[in-house]
């Protein structure tokens, strides 16, 4: 069997740990007591007086307590990372030189007219790719949602897959359509057909709505439950699909955690007039009185505040 080794810590010594064999453990402990100036307390004879048992017990406790060397005060070491407060760390997620140089073009305390704000986005952009222009609107209502038909496309259009409930089934060129029936509704309930995976939109005739109520809990949270406001409950689904295919309609809704709407205006390479008109369409759809703050930015660029008064003028 190998020799058992233990660690004896001498808190008064510069050496943090002393490794020794079992037979030297007692000697090392005695040396540690001498170095701390408390070794005499262990070997000091107790006076043989007629003290009570309670007094002897108190003396014993006092000697045992004194024989334990107190831990030396170690200066707390604070690393550079821990010294930074939580608030400071939140504002240091953009510390690159390129970002800082781009931010010099923008006065963060000023709100610009939309035309001037888009010009600043071009000056502040430093990406090698064509960035997306984002729009962020602080609104007064937490439950704002709807759709907006933009006058100019925001990018390459994705081909939608439609789930259509209609008695009139005729093929539509260049469209991916799933014709729905009672079995289709059962497949949605069982998970065989899934929103956003097998179809992107649902259009139905009014007579099919009582049957679709069975899957309202599945389609509703994904914004796919047919309703007249979105023009997805129609008498002629084929005509509705063609209109959607030819439009630049986008859905918008407030963030689940805050009254903010996030969306896109298009690519930065688009003409400034096109981005302005798309911005105007958003303002008209939501309503300028419901917008308390507006910000635009491109991918990886600093944000630019938009003047609220310019939003009101754009609606007209």
Beta strands, then each sheet from edge to edge (+ up, - down):
strand 1: 5-8
strand 2: 18-21
strand 3: 111-112
strand 4: 132-139
strand 5: 145-149
strand 6: 161-165
strand 7: 176-179
strand 8: 201-204
strand 9: 249-253
strand 10: 260-267
strand 11: 291-298
strand 12: 304-306
sheet 1: 1+ 2-
sheet 2: 3+ 12+ 11- 4+ 10-
sheet 3: 5+ 9-
sheet 4: 7+ 6+ 8+
end
